[in-house]
């Protein structure tokens, strides 16, 4: 059986097309999730769970904060470069729940911490990852 140039070209085209389709499926599966409209965060003894917020510039994100720790905790954005976040703070007693809505006006990584003495130094930190 003799293979013609036309048959080889068609077979090669088929293989390339199959590879492109397979790659597009992989890329769709591994794409990062869109930013959430709301995030539930537990303030526990010396940690935030989760300690990551995904957001988009100009789109409000609601944080449902619950203090599951044995002492007071807060969530504070010490962002001086973004005036809209300066002073955003929620202090919660053990067992207390509060809702805070934020709107980020700049993309980037914006840290948040627990400002009670020693808490941030012990790892009670997190960040909001804001995309344009």
C-alpha positions as CSV (number, residue, x, y, z in Angstrom):
1,X,0.0,0.0,0.0
2,X,1.5,3.3,-1.1
3,X,0.8,6.4,1.0
4,X,0.2,9.5,-1.0
5,X,1.3,13.0,-0.1
6,X,-2.4,14.0,0.1
7,X,-3.2,11.2,2.5
8,X,-0.2,12.1,4.8
9,X,-1.2,15.8,4.8
10,X,-4.8,14.9,5.7
11,X,-3.6,12.6,8.5
12,X,-1.2,15.2,9.8
13,X,-4.0,17.9,9.8
14,X,-6.3,15.6,11.7
15,X,-3.6,15.0,14.4
16,X,-2.9,18.7,14.7
17,X,-6.7,19.5,15.0
18,X,-7.1,16.8,17.7
19,X,-4.2,18.3,19.7
20,X,-5.7,21.8,19.5
21,X,-9.0,20.5,20.7
22,X,-7.4,18.6,23.6
23,X,-5.4,21.7,24.7
24,X,-8.5,23.9,24.6
25,X,-10.3,21.4,26.9
26,X,-7.3,21.4,29.3
27,X,-7.1,25.2,29.4
28,X,-10.8,25.5,30.2
29,X,-10.5,23.0,33.1
30,X,-7.5,24.7,34.7
31,X,-8.5,28.3,34.3
32,X,-8.8,30.1,37.7
33,X,-12.3,30.6,39.1
34,X,-13.9,33.9,38.7
35,X,-13.9,36.2,41.8
36,X,-16.7,35.4,44.3
37,X,-19.4,37.9,45.1
38,X,-19.2,36.7,48.7
39,X,-16.7,35.0,50.9
40,X,-17.2,33.4,54.3
41,X,-14.1,33.8,56.5
42,X,-13.6,32.2,59.9
43,X,-11.4,34.2,62.4
44,X,-9.9,31.4,64.5
45,X,-7.1,31.4,67.0
46,X,-4.3,33.1,65.1
47,X,-5.5,32.4,61.5
48,X,-8.1,33.4,58.9
49,X,-9.8,30.5,57.1
50,X,-9.6,31.0,54.2
51,X,-6.9,33.7,54.2
52,X,-7.5,34.6,50.5
53,X,-10.1,36.8,48.9
54,X,-10.4,36.9,45.1
55,X,-12.0,40.1,43.8
56,X,-12.4,42.3,40.7
57,X,-11.9,46.1,40.6
58,X,-15.1,48.0,41.1
59,X,-17.2,44.9,41.9
60,X,-18.4,44.7,45.5
61,X,-17.4,41.6,47.5
62,X,-19.2,40.7,50.7
63,X,-17.3,39.1,53.6
64,X,-19.2,37.0,56.1
65,X,-16.9,37.1,59.1
66,X,-17.3,34.7,62.0
67,X,-15.1,34.6,65.1
68,X,-14.6,30.9,65.9
69,X,-11.7,31.7,68.3
70,X,-11.6,32.0,72.0
71,X,-10.7,35.7,72.1
72,X,-11.4,38.9,70.2
73,X,-10.2,39.1,66.6
74,X,-10.5,41.6,63.8
75,X,-9.9,41.9,60.1
76,X,-8.2,45.1,59.0
77,X,-6.9,46.4,55.7
78,X,-4.0,48.7,56.5
79,X,-4.0,49.9,52.8
80,X,-2.7,53.4,52.7
81,X,-2.4,53.3,48.9
82,X,-6.2,52.7,48.5
83,X,-8.1,55.3,50.5
84,X,-11.4,53.4,50.2
85,X,-10.0,50.6,52.3
86,X,-8.2,52.6,55.0
87,X,-10.1,52.1,58.2
88,X,-12.1,49.1,57.1
89,X,-12.0,47.0,60.2
90,X,-14.3,44.6,61.9
91,X,-13.7,43.7,65.5
92,X,-15.6,40.5,66.6
93,X,-16.0,39.0,70.0
94,X,-15.9,35.1,70.3
95,X,-18.9,33.6,68.5
96,X,-19.9,36.9,66.8
97,X,-20.7,37.1,63.1
98,X,-20.6,40.3,60.9
99,X,-20.9,41.1,57.2
100,X,-18.6,43.7,55.6
101,X,-18.9,44.7,51.9
102,X,-15.8,46.0,50.1
103,X,-15.2,47.5,46.7
104,X,-11.5,47.6,45.6
105,X,-10.5,50.4,43.3
106,X,-7.1,49.1,42.3
107,X,-5.8,45.8,41.1
108,X,-3.1,44.0,43.0
109,X,-2.5,42.1,46.2
110,X,-3.9,43.9,49.3
111,X,-3.0,42.5,52.7
112,X,-5.3,42.2,55.6
113,X,-4.4,41.4,59.2
114,X,-5.7,40.9,62.7
115,X,-4.5,44.1,64.5
116,X,-4.7,42.7,68.1
117,X,-1.2,42.6,69.7
118,X,0.8,39.6,68.4
119,X,-1.8,38.1,66.2
120,X,-0.4,39.2,62.8
121,X,3.1,38.3,63.9
122,X,1.8,34.8,64.7
123,X,0.4,34.4,61.2
124,X,-3.1,35.9,61.4
125,X,-2.7,37.5,57.9
126,X,-4.2,37.2,54.5
127,X,-4.6,39.0,51.2
128,X,-7.1,40.1,48.7
129,X,-6.1,39.3,45.1
130,X,-7.8,41.9,42.9
131,X,-7.9,41.7,39.1
132,X,-8.8,44.5,36.7
